């Protein structure tokens, strides 16, 4: 068995996330305590109790998902489960780097809170948008974006799986591209309820601000290799980890290629570590031959730890 931990990004947040891990696992509780201390406010209470409108603010969402994901990874480590590879979807790359010892939890949680603030401030509310395009090939989506731009920004933001691509940019351009995609045969084109157009050229101001912050943070070489989501390439150095975090702010998340790369490297078991099971579903769509598990609470922790233990002893 070759095991990869996959870490979710924004969109997997929900009130109550991480609470059962916090209550059941001392190592997970310590993660939330450290995150609360680093940020100077009770992030854990926001995760566990809401209110939902505050949790949905990207400056809160990003550290909340990171803390919950790292809490789940530490719970697995306490049961002797460690990955041979790590990968994260967008924000999830920070969780992956904490799990691989590249970033301290304290530095990461502060960095992603600022990342969220910078992303929100890069584009006035209402000017940007994102939309999911279903059941249309990437080349046709790229062509639709080129035709729809008309001097504005619209481009693929997340290449998630065969038949699922998210586009981002100026709201009007996203709407034009969505209509063109439907005319080209897309099954659906759905506007997403997001607060900013992530992973497109409109995020360049946020990228520049975050780059300066990341220069002041200590990065270590990863203890296990990472496949970064902006290139879908294997990363083994501290500086390459930092560079990937900078470029992904305005770059496309190449999730499908990242999973395909891990499979080529011999990964046969994927565990989604953190809130939700969106990535687990995408991994199965990308490659039906691999085993997919998840850990987001104490029940799934026990089920996944037991299943992996049985595999090892079989």
N, C-alpha and C positions, 0 to 999 in steps of 0.2 A: 504493500500500500504506500502510495506517495500522496501526501496530504497538503492541501492548500487552504488557508483561511482567506475568505473573501469578506470584505467590509463594506457595508452599505453607505450610501450618501444621502443627501437631502431628499425628502419625500417619504422616508421610512419612519418619521417621528410620530409618536402617539402618546397621549397622556397615560401615565402608568408605566412607561417603559423603564426597565431596569430595576423596578421596585423589588420583585421577588428575588433577584440576584443579590441586591443590597441586603435584604433581610436574611437570606440563607447562607451567603458565602462571605466570610470575613475579608478575603482578598478583593472581592467586588465592592464591599462597603468602603474599603480603604481608597479605592479609585474615586468614588463620589466625594469622600471627605477631602481628598487632595484637590479635586476639581473645584469644589466649593471654596477652598482656601486660596487657590490660584486666582480665581475670578473675583473674590471678595463679595460674593452674594450666593444664596443657597440655590445653585443650579439643580441640585438633587431634588429639592422640593418642586421646582418647575417641571422636572421630568416626571415625578411621581403623581403630582396633584394638579398641574396646570397653573393658571388657566390656559386653555387651548390657544386663545388668540395671542398670548405672550409666547407660548412655545413655538408658534408658527413663524414668528419673526426670525429672519435668517441669522441674525447675530446671536440669537438664543438657540435656534435649531441646531446650528453647526456644533457648538461645544456639547450640547445635550446628546446628540447622536454619537459624537466621539467618546464621551464618557461612558455611555451605555455599551458601546462596542468594546472598549478597552476592558470594562468590567466583565463582560462575557469572555473575552480572551484570557483574562487573569483567572477566571473561574475554571476554564478548561486547563490552564497550566497547573492549577492546584490539584487537578485530577490526573496530571501526568501527560496531558495531551498538548503537544507542541507541533506547529506546522513546519513543513520543509520549504514552503513557498508562501508568500503573501501577495495580495492584490487588493486594491480598493477602488470603488466607483466614485470618481470625483472627490468630494470631501473624505470618503472612506480611505483614500490613500494616506491621510494623516494617521488614522487609526492603525493602518497596516504598518506604518513606520514606527509608531510607538510599540507595537507588538514585536517588531524586529529590532528594537533597541536603538533605532536611529535618532529618535526624538524623545525627550522626557515628556511625561504626561503633562507636567506643568507648562512647559513651553508650548506644547501642541494645543492645549485647550485655550490658552491666551491667543495664540496665532489664529486659530479658526474663528474665534469670536471677532477678531479684527477683520479677518477675511470676509466674514458675513457682513460686517459694517461697510467695508470698502465696496463689496459687490452691490449692496443696496444703494449706496450713494453714487455709484457710477452712472446710473440711468434714472431719471425722474420716474416716479411711479406712474404707470399707465403708458409710458412711451415705448416700453419693450414688451416682448411676449415670447412664449415658447409653445410649440404644438407637437403632439405625437402623430407621426405618419405611420399608418399600419398597412402592411401587405403591399408595399411598392419597393422596387429594388433601389439601391443607393444611387446608381447612376441617374435614374429618372428623377430622384429627389434633388440631386445636385443640379441637374438641368433646370428644374422648376425654380430653385433658389436663384440661379443666375438670371432667369427671365424675370423673376418677381422683384429683384433688387431695386431697379430703377433709381440708382443713386443712394439707396439705403442699404442697411446690413441685414442679411438673412442667410443662414448657412446651417449645415448639420452640426448639432451640439453634442448629441449622444448617439453613437451607433451601438445599440443595445443588443440586438439579436437579429437573425434573419427575419425580416418583416416588421421590425420595430426600430424606427429612427426618430429622434426628437430634433426639431429645428428651432433656432432662436434668432432674435434680431429685433429690428424696429417692428412695432405691432402691426402697422399697415402692411409691411413687406411680408411678415409671417402669414397674415391673412391672405395676401395675394398668392404666396407660394402654396398655402394649404389648398386653395381653390384649384390651382394648376395641378397639384398632386392628385386631387380627386378626379380631375378630367383625364389624367394619365392612367387612372385605374386603381388608385389607392382605395382600400376598403373603407378607411376612415381617416379623418384629419381632425384631431381634438386639441383645442386650446387647453393648456395646462394651468392650474391655479397656483402660479408661482409669483413671487414678488419682484423678480428681476430676470432679464434674459441671460442666463448663465452660459458660459462656454461659447462665446462668440466675440467678435472684434469690439463690441461695445464695452466689454469688460477690461479693455486695455488700461484705463486709468486705475482700476482696482489692482490689476497685475503689477503695475509700477509701484504702487504704494506697498503692496504685500512683499514685493521683492526686497525693498529696503528693510522691512521688519525681519525677513528670513535671513538676511545677511548678518543680523545681530544674534542669531540663535546657533547654538552648538549642534552640529549634525555629526553622528558617528557612522561608521560603516555598518551596513545591516548584518545581523547575525544569520539571517537566511535571505536568499535573493527575493527581490521584488520585481514584479512585472508592472511597469508604470503605465497609467492609462492614457497618457497623451501620445505615446509612441508605440505602446504594446511591445516594449523591448525589456530585456532582462537588465536589472540595475543592481550593481554590487558595490558602489562607492558612495561615500557621504555626499560628495559634490553633485553627483548625478541625481541623487535623491532630492537635493535642494532645487536643482535646475528643473526637474520635472514638476515640482509643486508650483514653481513660478509660471511655467509655460501652460500648465493645465487650466489656469484661470480663464484665458481667452481661447484655449485650444479645444479641439473636439475630444470627447471621452470615447476612446476606442475599446469599448467593453467587449464586443464580440471578438475582436482580434486578440485582446488580452487573454481571454479564456482559451481561445484556440492555441495561443502560444504556450500556455501552461499544459494543455493536453499534449502538445508536441514534446514538451520537456518531460513527460512521463507522469503528470498528475492524473490520478484516477479517482480521487476522493476530494470533494469540495465541501467545506463547512462555512455557511454564511454566519458570521459572528457579529451580532448586533440586532437592533430592532427590525422586525419584519422578515419577509421571505421573498421579496421581489427578486433579488439576485439569484436565489436558489432556482426560481422559475426560469429566469433568463439562461442560466447555465444549462438547464435541461433542454431548453430550446436550441441552444448552440450545439450541444453534443449529448445525445441520448444515452451514450454508452457509459458515462461517468456516474459515480455515486454522489448524491447531494444530500447533505444534512444541514441542520441549523441549530444555533443556540441564541435564544433571546430572553429566556426566563429560566427559572429553576427546573421546571418540568422538562423542557427541551434540552437543558444541560445534562440532566441525568440520562435521558434517552440517547443522546448523541454520544456521551462518554461511554455508556454501556455498549452501544453498537460498535464503536471503534475498538474497545477492549476485546470484544468477541472476535473482530477481524484479526487483531494481533495474535490472539491465542489459537485461532483456527488452524 
